[in-house]
Amino acid sequence: MSRYLGIDLAWGARNRTGLAVLDRTGRLIHSCSVRTDDDIDGVVAEWAHDGHGAPVVAIDASLIVVNQTGSRPCEKELNNDYRAFRAGAYPSNLGLPHIADLRGARLAARHGWNTDPSTPAGGDADERARPVCIEVYPHPAMVSLFGLSRVLEYKRRGATRVHPARTVESRRAAFGLLTEHYERVFGELLELDGNARWAVLRKDVASATKAAELNLVEDELDAILCAYVAWLWHHERAALKVYGDFAQGYIVAPPPPPPAGGTVAPPACSASRR
């Protein structure tokens, strides 16, 4: 009777980490954002176990990095599929201070989560099974699952020549589209209609007038998507692709959508609630 944990892990303890938990049926039962490792441990202890099976964890953070410079092979492979959608992955290498710490790997080791993607997911058949933790990336998952022609620009991002600063209005509109896609594609599975926390997130997005107000919900929304990918990993693994490998690092994401942003059939709509 696994639970499914999504973690949008911050690069450092000063930034917010989003967490979300689905129960064995796929219903969203908890989401929040926290800062410290102790805070994360508290959420895991309270919500990620139901006493009957090992959780499946999907974490947006580099778990395996062995290269000193450049990008991992999995990032290059994923970027070949998703660059045209502006959903490519950032490079990970041990020369980057926020990567060298490997906070995600430390978190997995501390909780005994197996990060090998070949490990059977979940503990329904064997209550002694070890929890599974996979590295995921929300942007390509959104593009594929929602049938987008390009990633939604809801993220905070500093002003550069390539990526100018985004206004609160444009980000709020992108957040609105994002939450609508959540409800359309997996809202029924997660039972978002009637979920009190989801209603708060929707209200916070609609009423936001400052960038900081949108930043407060960003990580939590990403974590909900990560939790949904954890559910897919257990129930609909054929809907996902492993880019890279365990030796040099990997990222789990759906394959890209059909050309011209054609919509893919969302796996949860046809899958039974187990």
C-alpha positions in Angstrom: 0.0 0.0 0.0 2.5 2.5 -1.2 2.4 6.3 -0.9 3.8 8.6 -3.5 6.0 11.5 -2.5 7.0 14.4 -4.7 9.9 16.7 -3.7 10.9 19.9 -5.5 14.2 20.1 -3.7 15.8 23.5 -3.2 19.5 23.9 -3.9 20.2 25.2 -0.4 18.5 25.4 3.0 17.7 29.1 2.5 15.3 28.4 -0.3 11.9 26.7 -0.1 11.4 23.0 -0.9 8.0 21.8 -2.1 6.6 18.5 -0.9 3.4 16.6 -1.9 2.1 13.2 -0.9 -0.5 11.0 -2.7 -2.1 8.0 -1.0 -2.2 4.5 -2.5 -5.2 5.5 -4.7 -3.5 8.6 -6.1 -5.4 11.1 -3.9 -3.5 14.2 -2.9 -3.4 14.1 0.9 -0.8 16.7 1.8 1.3 19.4 0.2 3.4 22.2 1.7 6.7 24.0 1.3 9.6 24.0 3.9 13.2 25.0 4.2 15.5 22.8 6.2 16.4 19.1 6.1 14.8 18.6 9.5 11.6 20.1 8.1 11.7 17.6 5.2 12.3 14.8 7.5 9.3 15.7 9.6 7.0 15.7 6.5 8.4 12.3 5.4 8.0 10.8 8.8 4.4 12.0 9.2 3.0 11.6 5.6 5.2 9.3 3.4 4.5 6.0 5.2 1.3 4.3 5.9 2.8 1.3 7.7 2.0 -1.2 5.0 4.4 -0.5 2.1 7.4 1.3 0.9 6.9 4.8 -0.6 7.8 5.8 -4.2 9.7 9.1 -4.2 10.1 11.4 -7.3 12.6 14.2 -6.6 13.5 17.2 -8.7 17.2 17.2 -7.8 20.4 15.6 -9.2 20.8 12.3 -7.5 23.8 10.9 -9.4 26.6 13.1 -10.7 30.1 11.9 -11.6 31.2 14.4 -14.2 33.5 17.2 -13.1 32.4 19.6 -15.8 29.8 20.1 -18.5 26.5 18.2 -18.6 25.5 14.6 -17.7 24.7 12.3 -20.7 21.1 12.1 -19.5 20.8 15.9 -19.7 22.1 15.9 -23.2 19.7 13.1 -24.2 16.7 14.8 -22.6 17.6 18.1 -24.2 17.7 16.5 -27.7 14.0 15.7 -27.1 12.9 18.8 -25.3 15.1 21.7 -26.4 12.5 22.7 -29.0 9.9 23.0 -26.3 12.2 25.1 -24.1 12.1 22.4 -21.5 15.7 21.3 -21.5 17.6 20.5 -18.3 20.3 22.6 -16.7 23.8 21.1 -16.7 24.8 19.2 -13.6 28.5 18.7 -12.7 30.6 18.5 -9.5 32.2 21.8 -10.3 29.0 23.6 -9.5 28.7 24.4 -5.7 24.9 23.7 -5.6 25.4 20.4 -7.3 28.5 19.2 -5.6 26.6 19.1 -2.3 24.2 16.5 -3.8 21.5 17.3 -1.3 19.1 15.0 -3.0 21.5 12.0 -2.8 22.1 12.8 0.9 18.3 12.9 1.5 17.8 9.6 -0.2 20.7 8.0 1.7 19.4 9.3 5.0 15.9 7.8 4.4 17.1 4.5 2.9 15.6 5.3 -0.5 17.0 3.1 -3.4 17.9 5.4 -6.3 18.6 2.7 -8.9 15.8 3.1 -11.5 15.8 -0.7 -12.2 14.5 -1.4 -8.7 10.9 -2.6 -8.6 8.7 0.3 -7.5 6.7 0.2 -4.3 6.2 -2.3 -1.6 2.6 -3.6 -2.2 3.7 -7.2 -2.8 6.4 -7.2 -0.1 6.1 -5.0 2.9 9.9 -5.3 3.5 10.6 -3.8 0.1 13.0 -0.8 0.1 11.6 2.5 -0.9 12.4 3.7 -4.4 13.5 7.2 -5.3 13.9 8.5 -8.8 15.2 11.8 -10.2 12.6 13.7 -12.3 12.2 17.1 -14.0 8.8 18.8 -14.0 9.2 20.8 -17.2 9.4 18.0 -19.7 6.7 16.2 -17.8 4.4 19.2 -18.1 5.1 19.6 -21.8 4.4 15.9 -22.6 1.4 15.3 -20.2 -0.3 18.5 -21.1 0.4 18.4 -24.8 2.2 21.8 -24.9 4.1 23.3 -27.8 6.5 25.0 -25.2 6.9 25.1 -21.5 4.7 27.5 -19.5 6.7 30.5 -18.3 5.5 30.5 -14.7 9.0 30.3 -13.2 10.8 33.2 -11.5 13.9 34.0 -13.6 16.4 36.9 -13.5 16.6 39.4 -16.3 19.1 38.5 -19.0 19.3 39.3 -22.7 18.1 35.7 -23.4 15.4 35.6 -20.7 14.0 39.0 -19.8 12.4 39.4 -16.4 8.8 38.2 -16.3 6.1 40.4 -15.0 3.8 39.4 -12.2 0.9 39.6 -14.6 2.5 37.2 -17.1 3.5 34.8 -14.5 0.1 34.8 -12.8 -1.5 34.0 -16.2 1.0 31.2 -16.7 0.2 29.8 -13.2 -3.5 30.0 -14.0 -3.0 27.9 -17.1 -0.8 25.5 -15.2 -3.4 24.8 -12.5 -6.1 24.4 -15.2 -3.9 21.7 -16.8 -3.4 20.0 -13.5 -7.1 19.8 -13.0 -7.8 18.6 -16.6 -5.1 15.9 -16.8 -4.9 14.4 -13.3 -7.3 16.3 -11.2 -9.7 13.4 -10.9 -7.1 11.0 -9.8 -5.7 13.4 -7.2 -9.2 14.5 -6.2 -8.3 18.1 -6.5 -11.9 19.2 -6.6 -12.8 19.6 -2.9 -9.2 19.5 -1.7 -8.8 22.3 0.8 -5.1 22.9 0.2 -5.6 23.0 -3.6 -8.3 25.6 -3.2 -5.9 27.7 -1.2 -3.2 27.4 -3.9 -5.6 28.3 -6.6 -6.8 31.4 -4.6 -3.2 32.5 -3.9 -2.4 32.3 -7.6 -5.5 34.3 -8.7 -5.0 37.0 -6.1 -1.2 37.4 -6.3 0.0 41.0 -6.9 3.7 40.4 -6.1 6.3 38.1 -7.3 7.0 36.8 -3.8 3.4 35.6 -3.5 3.8 33.5 -6.7 7.1 32.2 -5.5 5.5 30.8 -2.4 3.3 28.4 -4.4 5.7 27.6 -7.2 7.7 24.8 -5.5 4.6 23.2 -4.0 2.9 23.0 -7.4 6.0 21.4 -8.9 6.1 18.9 -6.0 2.5 17.9 -6.8 3.5 17.1 -10.3 6.6 15.2 -9.0 4.2 13.1 -6.8 2.1 12.3 -9.8 5.2 11.1 -11.7 6.0 8.9 -8.7 2.5 7.4 -9.1 3.0 6.8 -12.8 6.3 5.2 -12.1 4.5 2.6 -10.0 1.4 2.1 -12.1 2.1 3.2 -15.6 5.9 2.9 -16.1 5.5 2.4 -19.8 4.4 6.0 -20.0 7.8 7.2 -18.8 11.3 7.1 -20.2 14.6 6.8 -18.3 17.1 9.2 -19.9 20.7 8.1 -19.0 21.6 5.4 -16.6 22.4 4.6 -12.9 26.1 4.8 -13.5 26.3 8.3 -14.9 23.0 9.8 -13.8 19.5 9.7 -15.1 16.3 11.7 -15.4 12.8 10.1 -15.6 10.3 11.9 -17.8 7.6 11.1 -20.3 8.7 11.0 -24.0 8.0 14.2 -25.9 4.5 14.9 -27.3 3.7 14.4 -31.0 4.8 17.1 -33.4 3.1 20.5 -33.2 2.2 20.0 -29.6 -0.3 17.3 -30.1 -2.0 16.1 -27.0 -0.9 12.8 -25.5 -3.4 10.6 -23.7 -2.9 11.2 -20.0 -2.1 7.8 -18.4 -4.1 8.4 -15.2 -7.3 8.9 -17.1 -7.3 5.2 -18.3 -5.6 3.6 -15.4 -7.5 2.0 -12.5 -7.2 3.4 -9.0 -5.3 0.7 -7.3 
